[in-house]
Structure formats: structure tokens, C-alpha cells
Amino acid sequence: MEPGNVTQISEFCLLGLSEDPELQPLIFGLFFFMYLITVFGNLLIILVVSSDSHLHSPMYFFLNNLSFVDICFTSTTIPKMLWNIQTQSKVITYAGCLTQIYFLILFAVSDVFLLGVMAYDRFVAICHPLHYTAIMNPRLCGLLVLVSWIISILNSLLHSLMMLQLSFCTNFKIPHFFCELNQMIQLPCSDALLNNLVMYFAAVLLGGGPFSGILYSYFKIVSSIRRISSALGRYRAFSTCASHLSVVSLFYCTMLGVYLSSAATQSSHSGAIASVMYTVVTPMLNPFIYSLRNKDIKRALKRIIGVPVM
């Protein structure tokens, strides 16, 4: 296309999960219900951890941050989707789309780094229990979270600024219920090769790096647990990281499932449906995993609601 004929569009059309009008009330009700559970569940975790002095430890400090990130992550996409269904409008502005991409990447990468930091915390607790308090001091915990946020912000800013360099001409329909980076860089009429390269490089570096750390931490944890002589001791050691391992498995398996299903079917619509798992379902289930599998959280919940703790 000649440069003189390029017209930068000011808004996009989010096609959503389905274009069938009869399904819209069902989709609205389902996602509204899941969003309420996500926000309420994660807020409850934050309230419980903040109000109970027994939970003022590194593991729960990181859990607090993870719950906050999960609320923000879901709030970046679902309210806009519900608004579009309610108003029967599929429009999102160019600025709104860029803002959504920025915060989606920010909170997704923060999620990945926090899961990696939590794996390190469990590694120190099980493999170096006598030095745990000295190693995982408040200064280091705060520094780990701060570095995670700084890297996430810089990465999001890089992708957003690179998106500003692209020109969108006629193809303004997004086969998704939110502005996903992978979908957006397939739409411009200008060359997006550099954007693709940076996106995949960042995914390998920022996704694979923490995941490698998680794998290494659990390899050392399993090795340490195997050296414990009593079965009860092994069970207690493993139970301290069972919730985190469940959340890590759920997050990475759903992320992997989204991209494998998209690659296998070559359908953007099926990819949008699959992405519901890591954008909505995983943040919704995290509070249940940590509350149902964690005795400390359950005791703190009982104290808050006034139930006698045995």
C-alpha cells in the first residue's frame, strides 16, 4: 500500500467469544459470575493474610502480591467484555486497545515472576530450613517483588511503544474478547517482523527463565524430601509447597494449552475460547487452591468469621 493511502484507524472491533445474539446473555452471566468469584476470592486472601499476624511470613507476602496481580489481570479484560455485551457494542478505541495490551502483559509477566519467586521461597524453606529466616529477610522479599515489577513494567512499555510504530489500515476486526498482542501484530498493514521477533524473544526469556528456576527449585526440593527418613516428615515437607505446585501447573498448562490449540486448529476463535483458561479460570481457582489446601489460611479464615479454632 502506498504511504499516501495509509489511513490510521481510531478503533477496533472485538468479535468476542461468539457472535450469536442468543448466547450473549449466557456469556454475560457466566463471566460476571466468574469475575465476582475471582475478585472476592483474591480480596479475601489479601484480607486474611494482612489481618492475621501468624501469616506475616515471606510465603504469604508473595501470595498477597499474587492475589493482587490476579485481580488486576482479570480486571483488565472482563469488565470491558461485560460492558460490550451489555451495550451491544464491540468497539474498543485504539488508545483503549494499547492500554489493555500494556496492562495485560504487565500483569501476566508479574504473575510468572511471582510464581518463580515463590518457588525459590519454598526451595530455601525445605532445602535450607535453618537459614530460612536469615535468607528470606524482609529486605530480600521486598527487593524480589520490586525487581519483578520493574522488569514487567519495562517489558510492557517496550511492547506498547513498538505497537505505536505499526499502521492499521483496513483490517480492524479482532477475533478475540480482548486486545491480545499476538492477535494485534497480525493486523497491521505495515511490517510487524520486528514486533514478532521481540514478542517471541521476550516470551522465551521472561517466561522460560522463571520456569527454569521453578523446575530447578522443585528438583532440589524433591531431592531433599527423598532424604527425609520418616513418611510423616516427607508428607509435611511436601504439603508446604503443594498449593504452589498446583497453581504453577494450572498456570503453565493452560498457557501451553492455549498456544498448542491455536497452532493445531489455526483458528483465532478457538484460541480466544482457550485463552479464557489463563485469563479468567486460573485467577479464579487460585484462592480456592490456597484456601482449601492450606491449614494456616483455613485457621485464619475461621478466626476472622469467629469460628473456634481447634
C-alpha positions in Angstrom: 0.0 0.0 0.0 1.3 3.5 -0.9 2.2 5.7 2.1 -0.2 8.3 0.9 -3.1 5.9 1.1 -2.5 4.7 4.6 -5.3 5.8 7.0 -4.7 5.1 10.7 -7.9 3.7 12.2 -9.0 5.0 15.6 -11.0 2.0 16.9 -11.1 -1.8 16.6 -14.0 -4.3 16.7 -13.7 -7.1 19.3 -15.6 -10.1 17.9 -15.8 -11.8 21.3 -16.3 -15.5 22.0 -19.4 -15.8 19.9 -21.4 -13.6 17.5 -24.6 -15.5 18.2 -27.1 -13.0 19.9 -28.8 -15.8 21.8 -25.6 -16.8 23.6 -24.8 -13.2 24.8 -26.9 -13.3 28.0 -25.4 -16.7 28.9 -21.8 -15.5 28.3 -22.5 -12.3 30.2 -23.9 -14.2 33.2 -21.1 -16.8 33.2 -18.3 -14.3 33.0 -19.9 -11.9 35.5 -20.2 -14.7 38.0 -16.6 -15.8 37.4 -15.3 -12.3 37.8 -17.1 -11.8 41.1 -15.7 -15.0 42.4 -12.2 -14.0 41.3 -12.3 -10.6 42.8 -14.0 -11.7 46.1 -11.7 -14.8 46.5 -8.5 -12.9 46.0 -9.6 -10.0 48.1 -10.4 -12.5 50.9 -6.9 -13.9 50.6 -5.4 -10.4 50.9 -7.6 -9.6 53.9 -6.8 -12.8 55.7 -3.1 -12.6 55.2 -2.9 -8.9 56.1 -5.1 -9.2 59.2 -3.5 -12.4 60.7 -0.1 -11.9 62.3 0.6 -15.7 62.0 0.6 -15.3 58.3 3.2 -12.4 58.2 5.9 -14.6 56.5 7.6 -14.5 53.1 5.4 -17.1 51.6 2.2 -15.3 52.4 3.8 -11.9 51.5 4.3 -13.3 48.0 0.8 -14.8 48.0 -0.6 -11.4 48.8 1.1 -9.9 45.8 -0.1 -12.8 43.6 -3.7 -12.3 44.6 -3.4 -8.6 43.9 -1.9 -9.3 40.4 -4.7 -11.8 39.7 -7.4 -9.3 40.5 -5.7 -6.7 38.2 -5.1 -9.3 35.4 -8.7 -10.3 35.2 -10.0 -6.7 35.6 -8.0 -5.7 32.5 -10.3 -7.7 30.2 -13.5 -8.9 31.8 -15.2 -5.5 32.7 -14.7 -4.3 29.1 -16.1 -7.5 27.7 -19.2 -7.3 30.0 -19.7 -3.7 29.1 -19.6 -4.5 25.3 -22.2 -7.3 25.8 -24.4 -5.1 27.9 -24.3 -2.2 25.5 -24.4 -4.5 22.4 -21.2 -2.7 21.2 -18.0 -4.4 20.1 -15.9 -1.3 19.8 -12.7 -0.5 21.6 -10.7 2.6 20.9 -7.1 2.5 19.6 -5.9 4.0 22.9 -8.0 1.6 24.9 -6.6 -1.3 23.0 -3.0 -0.2 23.6 -3.8 0.3 27.3 -5.3 -3.1 27.5 -2.2 -4.7 25.9 0.1 -2.8 28.2 -1.6 -3.9 31.4 -2.2 -7.5 30.2 1.5 -8.0 29.5 2.4 -6.2 32.8 0.3 -8.5 35.0 0.9 -11.7 33.0 4.7 -11.3 33.4 4.3 -10.2 37.0 2.4 -13.5 37.6 5.2 -15.5 36.1 7.9 -13.8 38.1 5.9 -14.1 41.4 5.4 -17.9 40.8 9.2 -18.1 40.3 9.9 -16.2 43.4 7.5 -18.3 45.4 9.3 -21.5 44.1 12.6 -20.0 45.4 11.0 -19.3 48.8 9.9 -23.0 49.0 13.3 -24.1 47.9 15.0 -22.2 50.7 12.4 -23.3 53.3 12.8 -27.0 52.6 16.5 -27.3 51.5 17.9 -24.7 53.9 15.4 -24.6 56.8 18.0 -23.4 59.4 18.9 -20.4 57.3 15.4 -19.6 56.0 14.8 -16.6 58.3 18.2 -15.1 57.5 18.0 -15.6 53.8 14.3 -14.7 53.2 14.5 -11.5 55.2 12.0 -8.6 54.6 14.6 -6.7 52.6 15.2 -9.5 50.1 11.5 -10.3 49.8 10.7 -6.7 49.0 13.6 -6.5 46.6 12.5 -9.6 44.7 8.9 -8.2 44.3 10.3 -4.8 43.3 12.6 -6.3 40.6 9.7 -8.4 39.3 7.5 -5.3 38.9 10.3 -3.2 37.3 11.1 -5.9 34.7 7.3 -6.4 34.0 6.8 -2.6 33.5 9.8 -2.2 31.2 8.7 -5.2 29.1 5.2 -3.9 28.8 6.4 -0.5 27.9 8.6 -1.9 25.2 5.8 -3.8 23.5 3.4 -0.9 23.8 5.9 1.6 22.2 6.6 -0.9 19.4 2.8 -1.2 18.8 2.7 2.6 18.3 5.0 2.2 15.3 2.6 0.0 13.4 0.0 1.3 11.0 -3.5 -0.2 11.0 -5.4 0.4 7.7 -8.5 -1.7 7.0 -8.3 -4.9 9.0 -9.7 -3.7 12.3 -11.6 -6.8 13.4 -10.0 -8.7 16.4 -11.2 -12.3 16.7 -11.0 -12.2 20.5 -12.7 -10.7 23.5 -9.7 -8.6 24.4 -6.7 -7.0 22.6 -4.1 -9.7 22.7 -0.6 -8.9 21.5 -0.3 -12.0 19.4 -3.6 -11.1 17.6 -2.8 -7.4 17.2 0.5 -7.8 15.4 -1.2 -9.9 12.7 -3.5 -7.0 11.7 -1.3 -4.0 10.6 -0.6 -3.1 7.0 3.0 -2.2 7.9 5.8 -4.6 8.6 5.5 -6.3 12.0 8.5 -8.6 11.7 10.4 -6.8 14.5 7.4 -6.9 16.8 7.1 -10.7 16.2 10.8 -11.2 17.0 10.7 -9.2 20.2 7.4 -10.8 21.3 8.9 -14.4 20.9 12.2 -13.4 22.4 10.5 -11.8 25.4 8.3 -14.9 25.8 11.3 -17.3 25.8 13.4 -15.1 28.1 10.7 -13.8 30.6 8.6 -17.0 30.5 11.3 -19.6 30.2 13.7 -18.0 32.7 11.3 -18.2 35.7 10.0 -21.6 34.6 13.6 -23.0 34.5 14.0 -21.6 38.0 10.8 -23.3 39.2 12.0 -26.6 37.7 15.4 -26.3 39.4 13.8 -25.4 42.7 11.5 -28.4 42.7 14.2 -30.7 41.5 16.2 -29.7 44.6 13.1 -29.8 46.8 12.3 -33.4 45.7 15.9 -34.5 46.3 15.7 -33.0 49.8 12.4 -34.6 50.6 13.6 -38.0 49.5 16.4 -37.8 52.0 13.9 -37.4 54.9 13.7 -40.8 56.7 10.1 -40.7 58.0 7.0 -40.8 55.8 5.3 -38.2 58.0 8.3 -35.8 57.6 8.2 -36.2 53.8 4.5 -35.5 53.8 4.8 -32.4 55.9 7.6 -31.1 53.8 5.8 -31.7 50.5 2.5 -30.3 51.8 4.1 -26.8 52.3 4.6 -26.5 48.6 1.6 -28.5 47.3 -0.5 -25.4 46.8 2.2 -23.5 44.9 2.9 -26.5 42.7 -0.8 -26.8 41.9 -1.0 -23.1 40.9 2.2 -23.4 38.8 0.9 -26.5 37.0 -2.5 -24.8 36.3 -1.0 -21.6 35.0 1.6 -23.1 32.7 -0.5 -26.0 31.5 -3.4 -23.6 30.5 -0.9 -21.2 28.8 0.7 -24.0 26.9 -2.8 -25.4 26.0 -3.9 -22.1 24.6 -1.0 -21.8 22.2 -1.0 -25.5 21.2 -4.7 -25.4 20.5 -4.3 -22.2 18.4 -1.4 -23.7 16.4 -3.2 -27.0 15.9 -6.6 -25.6 14.7 -5.3 -22.4 13.0 -8.4 -20.8 14.3 -8.3 -17.5 16.1 -11.8 -18.1 17.5 -10.8 -21.3 19.2 -7.7 -19.6 20.6 -10.0 -16.9 22.1 -12.0 -19.6 23.8 -8.9 -21.4 25.1 -7.4 -18.1 26.4 -10.3 -18.0 28.9 -8.5 -20.6 30.9 -5.5 -18.5 31.8 -7.1 -15.1 31.8 -10.2 -16.0 33.9 -10.3 -19.6 35.2 -6.8 -19.7 36.6 -7.1 -16.4 38.7 -10.5 -17.6 39.9 -9.2 -21.0 41.1 -6.0 -19.8 42.8 -7.8 -18.6 46.0 -9.6 -22.0 46.3 -6.3 -23.9 45.8 -4.6 -21.9 48.6 -7.5 -21.9 51.0 -8.6 -25.5 50.6 -5.1 -27.0 50.7 -3.6 -24.7 53.3 -4.2 -25.2 57.0 -2.9 -21.8 58.0 -5.2 -20.0 55.7 -8.2 -22.1 56.9 -7.4 -21.3 60.5 -7.1 -17.6 59.8 -10.4 -17.7 57.9 -12.0 -19.3 61.0 -10.6 -16.6 63.3 -12.0 -13.8 61.0 -15.5 -15.3 60.9 -15.5 -16.2 64.6 -15.4 -20.0 64.3 -13.5 -21.7 67.2 -10.1 -23.0 66.0 -9.2 -26.4 67.2 
